[in-house]
Amino acid sequence: MDELRALFWGTFILALAFTSFIASLLLFASGRTIRPRYPSPDRQDALVHLAVLRLSGPER
């Protein structure tokens, strides 16, 4: 009876591990990775940042 119980728990743990592995593949290995989208830099924004960098350079 102990061998049967051990076989049951072993099979249960293996099935749980296999199911978790498949679920992680479906969730994280898909091409639908969620990444933050940053707006493309505008030319005017780039000029403002360049002016700030010039002012914060050797003039400090």
Buried (B, 14 or more C-beta within 10 A) or exposed (E): EEEEEEEEEEEEEEEEEEEEEEEEEEEEEEEEEEEEEEEEEEEEEEEEEEEEEEEEEEEE
